[in-house]
Amino acid sequence: MSVLPSVIKNFRGGTSLNTSVSCYEDVALRIKHQLGYPLVNIEIADEAIYDNISNAIEFFTKWTGYTEEFMVFDTKKYMPGVGIDVGTLINSTPEMYSSMMSGLSTAFDYDLNVYRRVVDVFSFDIGESTGINTLFTMEQAMAQQIYSSYMIGSFGFDLTSWQVLKGWIDTRKRVLAQTPHFRFDNRTQILRIIPEPIPSQSYLGLVGCYLERPIRDLVRELWVQRYGLALTKITCGNVREKFTGTQMFGGGNVSSSMLGQGYNEKDALEKELITSHQDTTPPLFFLGIFLALLTIGQLFITNLA
């Protein structure tokens, strides 16, 4: 037997990750139900509620509501003096223009009919062969010298010399500007590299960025629904305030208390979003360190006893 009410036809239940809300109409209907509809009339048009939902999504994506993506960078498509549009990076990354559904791009928001916007770029790495576990590199040659010094003893240098040489290589990269820096404008969606790539010396790279989630995912967020409700209360309160003190048929009066409720809920939700980032991973690592230190302390006390 289903736990959902059978007296309401096509009623849908939901959870945090499997919500019953999937579109603007569902959010608007939920907001109206929370304001007493259909038992009481709501002094607001559906178009105004949809606009409040859009305002909530726009404010939500300013602070959170993004995914972490990595895109392929090709210097051949970079325009000197201008930069490169991140849309070009999206079309150059196979994982972004191909999805499980044939012909659909994972970086295109089909509800908005535009590409998903990049919030910020957090890393830029040149595709080169570096690292201690890669053959024919400076790091690998230095590591082999240390191994020979400790295991064979006839040649090579110690760990201190390796550390000094490694520091010299890092200083050389900074002095000669061998490590490129990047600047990104989220309004123009243009990425610039400093120093700019030389056209005759092309290379590939990897750009790490935060990409806004599709609007069909954002409309499911509970914060968006609560913020849309607060904005709707403000709108209804402004309408009712014009009729405050008017005697209604049957002896009732018009109250604009909903206006103050809306402003209070709006301020509280904005503070909640700004102070508690919703995409932050819980600090499980710090909890593990605390438990490890606590265990070591208990063993130490036991040995002293």
WOQUICOR-V276872 format. One record per backbone hydrogen bond with DSSP energy under -0.5 kcal/mol. CO is the residue of the C=O (numbers start at 1). NH is the residue of the N-H. Records with the same first field share a line. If there is no record, write none. Layout:
BEGIN
CO->NH  NH
END
This chain:
BEGIN
7->9
8->11
18->15
23->27
24->28
25->29
26->30
27->31
28->32
29->33
30->34
31->35
32->35  37
33->36
36->39  40
41->43
42->44
45->49
46->50
47->51
48->52
49->53
50->54
51->55
52->56
53->57
54->58
55->59
56->60
57->61
58->62
59->62  63
60->63  64
65->213
67->69  211
69->209
71->207
73->205
74->77
75->78
78->80
79->82  83
83->79
84->191
85->88  89
86->90
87->91
88->92
89->93
90->93
92->94
93->96  97
94->98
96->106  107
100->102
101->104
105->108
107->116
108->110
109->113  114
114->109
117->119  212
120->210
123->208
125->206
126->128
128->130
131->134
134->137
137->141
138->142
139->143
140->144
141->145
142->146
143->147
144->148
145->149
146->150
147->151
148->152  153
158->162
159->163
160->164
161->165
162->166
163->167
164->168
165->169
166->170
167->171
168->172
169->173
170->174
171->175
172->176
173->178  179
174->177
178->180
181->194
183->192
184->186
185->189  190
189->86
190->185
191->84
192->183
194->181
198->201
203->75
204->127
205->73
206->125  208
207->71  209
208->122  123
209->69  211
210->119  120
211->67
214->217  218
215->219
217->220
218->221
221->225
222->226
223->227
224->228
225->229
226->230
227->231
228->232
229->233
230->234
231->235
232->236
233->237
234->238
235->239
236->240
237->241
238->242
239->242
240->243
241->244
243->246
246->248  254
248->251
252->248
254->245
256->259  260
257->261
258->262
259->263
260->264
261->265
262->266
263->267
264->268
265->269
266->270
267->271
268->272
269->273
270->274
271->275
272->276
275->277
277->280
282->284
283->287
284->288
285->289
286->290
287->291
288->292
289->293
290->294
291->295
292->296
293->297
294->298
295->299
296->300
297->301
298->302
299->303
300->304
301->305
END
